[in-house]
Amino acid sequence: MATPVKVYGPAASTAVSRVLACLLEKEVQFQLINVNMSKREHKSPEYLKIQPFGQVPAFQDDSISLFESRAICRYLCEKHGNRGNKNLYGTNPLVKASIDQWIEAEAQSFNQPSSALVFQLVFAPKFKIKQDEGVIKQNEEKLSKVLDVYEKRLEESRFLAGEEFTLADLSHLPNAQYLVHATDRARGLFTEKKNVWRWWGEISGRESWKKVVDMQNAPPA
């Protein structure tokens, strides 16, 4: 039996949950090793050997160490192409290029405003940090413009990269999950766009993502 890969970091982390969703889609066995960030375990010398920037996730597959969630997901799809969801990263160069361009759109355009909103609307209240209404409004406007582009794309296509669920869609799940459940105002950024909301309902309803959400909501061991 293959040794399970190791994923370091809390399931509540958006980057960690991206990797977990990919592992579940590809049906790859894994061990989630919690990293207590409040105790600064992510800055320990041992951890920095596998994640030199002191962030999460870190990933180990036998002697291989990787960091950066999107790169880890691509690696898993390439290594385990015949396992689980075989279409997750495409099966030919053109399909992969389409997936990659939407992963880049997520990383370069969607992630910045959505991450800012996740911090302001979800984590700031949790950690009793004062929210900045100016930052919230500014990033709502930015994210709405990004979702306008998605709305047009999803009018033409079931998913971002075509008619199949892929890494392009999966990569959006973590931040969108927090925002859709944060406030009515944040949820409205998605519900006001018919095709985006249809798309969100479909990708968030996947069994792999439901399992990740259950992991996020599970009480500490």
N, C-alpha and C positions, 0 to 999 in steps of 0.2 A: 504493500500500500504506500502511495506517495506521501511524503511528509507534508503536512499542511503548511501553507505559506503563513507568514506572520505579518500582521498589520498593527502598527503601534499608534495609539491615539484614542481619544474618546469618541464614541459613536455619534455624539452630539455635534462634533466638528463637521462642517460642511464638506471639507476636503476628504476626511476619513469616510464619511458616509457615501461619497462618490465612489470610492474604491470598493466599499462593501457591496454596493449595488452591482458593480461590475462582476465581482467574485460570485455573487449569487446568480447573476444572469449566465455566467460561464460555468456554473456548477463546479467551482474549484474549492476544495476544502481549505479553510483558513482558521487561524487562531487570532482573535482580537486581544491585544495586550494593552490595557488601559495605561495612559500616561497622565499622571496627576499634574496638571499644569499650574494649579494653585500652589503646589509645592515645588514648582519649577523643575520637575523631573525632565522636562524637555530641554533643559539647559545643562544637564549633567554631562560630564566628560564621556561617559559610556554612550549616552544617547547621541551626542554630537558626532560620534564615529560613524553612525549610520544616517544621520540627518544633520549635515554640517551647518544648516541655518537655524537649527533649534526650533523647528516647527513640526506640525503633524500634517499628514501621516509620514511615517517611515515604513519601509516595506522590506521584507527579507524572503527570498526564495532560495533555500539552501545557502550557497556561498554568495548569492547575488543580493546586493542592497540597492534600493532605489528610493527616491523621494519625488514629490510633485505628482499629485493625484492623477492628472490627465495622462502623464507619461506612464504611470503604473497601469492605468486602464488599457492603454495601447499595447503595452508589453503583454499583459494577460491575454488580450484578444489574439495577438500574433502567436504566442506560445501555445495557446489552447484553442486554436482555430476550429478544431473538430468537436469541441465540447460545448454543451449547453446551447446558447443562442449563437448559431453559426453566422448570422447576419449582423452581429453587433458592430463589427468594424469592416463590413463589406467583404466581397469576394473577388473584386477586380480593381485595378488602379483608379478607374474613373469614379466608382462608387466610393472608394476610400478618400479620394480627393474631395468629393462632395461632403462626406462626413467630416473631414478635417476642416473644411472651410467654416462649417457651422460650429465645430468645437472652438475654433479660433474666434468666431463671433461671440460665443459664450464667454470665452476667456478675456477678450479685449473690449467687448461692448456691454454685455449683459452683467458680467461679474462685478464690475466696479460699483455701479449704482445699486445693484441688488445687495451686495455685501455691506455697503454703507447703511442701507435701510435695515438689513438684518441686525446690524449692531445697534442702531438707534432704537428700533422698535422691539427687539427681542432681548438682546443681551444687556443693553444699558439699564432697563428697568430691573432685570434680574439681579444685576450687581450694584443697583442703587447709584447709577451714574446719571447725571442730568442729561436729558435729551436735548438736542439742538434742533429746534423747529426749522431753522434756516437750512440746515444740512438735509433734513428730511424732505422739505419742499423741493430743494434743488435736485435731489436724486430721484424723487418721484417723477419730476419732469424728464430727466434723462432716461429713466427706465421706460417711461411711457413711449418715448420716441423709438427706443429699441423694439419695444413690443409692437409698435406700428409696422415696423419692417417684418416682424414675425407674422403678424396678422395677414399681410399680403402673401407671404410665402405659404402659409398654412391654408390659404384659400385655394391654392393650386395643388397642394400636396398634403397627404395625411400626416406625415411627420416632416421634420426639418430637412432631412437629407433624401427624402423620397417616400416610398410607400411602406417601408419597414422601420420599426423602432431600432435605433442605433445609439452608439455612444454620443452622437450629437444631441439627442434628446435626453439621454441619461445624465449628461453633464449638467443640465439645468435643474435637475430634481432637488438638490439640497437647498439652495437659496430660495427657490420658489416655494418649497414646502414650508419654510419658516414664514415667508411673507403672506402666503394664502391664509395661514392660521394666526397671523400676528394681530391684525386689526381689520375692521371692515374697510377702512380707507386703503390699506395695502392690498387687500383682496380685490378691491374694485379695479386696481390696475390690470388685473387679469380678467375679471368677469365682464368688463366693459368691451372687451374684444372677443367677439363670438368664436372665431377660429382658434385663438389662443386658449380660450377657456375650454373648448372641446378637446384640444390637444392636451391641456393639463389634466383633464379628467381621465384621459386614456393612459397617459404615461404614469401618472401617480397611482393608478389602479393596478399596476403590475404587481404580481405576487412578490417579486424580488424587492421592490421598494416598500411594500407593506411590511416585510420582514425587517428591513432597515429601520423603519419608523418604530416598530416594536422594540428593537434594540435600543433606540434612542430613549424610549419611554420607560424602559425597564429600570427598576430600582437598583442602586449600586450593590454590587456583590459584597 
